[in-house]
Amino acid sequence: MKFKIDENLPDECAELLRTAGFETHTIEDEKLSGVDDSTVAECCRLEQRVFVTLDLDFANVMTYPPSSQPGIIVLRTKLQDKATIVALLNRVIRVLPIRDPSGELWIVEQDRIRFRQDH
């Protein structure tokens, strides 16, 4: 499974996924900082990478239908400090062996993960 980490997430997120054995690129690695969301989504589609972000725009299933994406994971939290974000991503990593995010939108909150599909 391959991932792309948004620029709004700390560098530790990419390292966490790499340590867990996943091929992971960041928006900054690919010189995509500041590009519009649709360009990021298209890059993820072309590279077949699950996108991990704090950007709630990616939770809009009308704009980004889950079935048209290799997977979108939106970390949703009031506190956006590094420790909170890393804790949410650790929750995701624990779920990955039993559920594939391909074609799904995952909304990851402190107490739950919501899974959305459009098919």
N, C-alpha and C positions, 0 to 999 in steps of 0.2 A: 504494500500500500504506500502511496506517495502523497505528500502533503506540501502545501504552500502556506506560509505564515504571513499574515498581514503586518504592515508596518506599525500598526497600533498596538502590537503585542511585544512584550519584552523578549530580548534575544534568548533568554533561558527557555522559552517555549520551543524554539527550534532544537536546542540542545536536548531537551527532555524527550522529544519525539525521536531524535537520532539515537539517543541512548537506549530507547525502547526498541530500536531496530528498524525504524522507518526512514525511508529516503525523504529528506525534508529540505526544501528551499525556502528562502524568505523573499519578500518583495524587494528588500534592499539588495540582496545577493544578485537579483536579476535586473537591477537598475530600473525598477518599475515604480519607485516612490513618486507619489503625487499623480499617477495616472488615474483616469476615471474608473469607476467600478465595473463598467461593462468591459473595459479592456482587461481588467484583472480576471473577470469571470471567463472571458474568452481564452486567456492564457491557461487558466486552470483546465478548461475543457480540452484544449489542444494537447496539454501535457498529461491529462488524466490525473490531476492532483486534487485532493480534497482540500478545500480552502478553510482555514481557521482564522476567525476574526472577532473583533468586538463590534463591528459595524452592523447595526440593526437593519440597514438598508438591504443586506443580503438575506434577511429573514422574510422579505416580501416575496411570497410564492408566485405572485402575478408577474413580477419582473424577472425573478430567477426560479422558474419551476424546478423543483427537485429532480424530476426525471431527466431534465436537460443538463444536469450538472454531475460531475464525478463525486459530488458530496460537498455540503457546506456545513460547517460547525460554527455556530455563533455562541460565544461565551457571553452570558448576560449576567451582569452583576452591578450592584450600586457602587461598591468599592472597586476601584480599578488599580489597586496597588499590586505590586509584583507577587506578593505571597498569595493573595486571593486568586489571581489569574492562574498561577502555577497550580494551585490546589484544584481549580476547575479543570485544567488540562489533565491533571493526574486522574481525575474521575473519568475523563474521556478515554485515556489510555487503558484503564481497567475494563472498559466496555468493549474496546476494539476486538479482543479475541472472540467475543461471542456475537458481535453485530457489526456488519459492514455498512459504512455510511454512504456507499455508492448509491446515487440517485435519491438521496434523502437529505433533508434539512434537520440538523440537530440543534436544539436550543438548550444550552447547558446552563443550569441555574445552580444555586447553592445546594438545594435540596432535591433536585430532580433533573432528568434529561427528557425533553420532549422530542419525539421523532415524528417528522412530517414527510409524507409521500404524496404525490399527486396522481398516482395510478391505482 
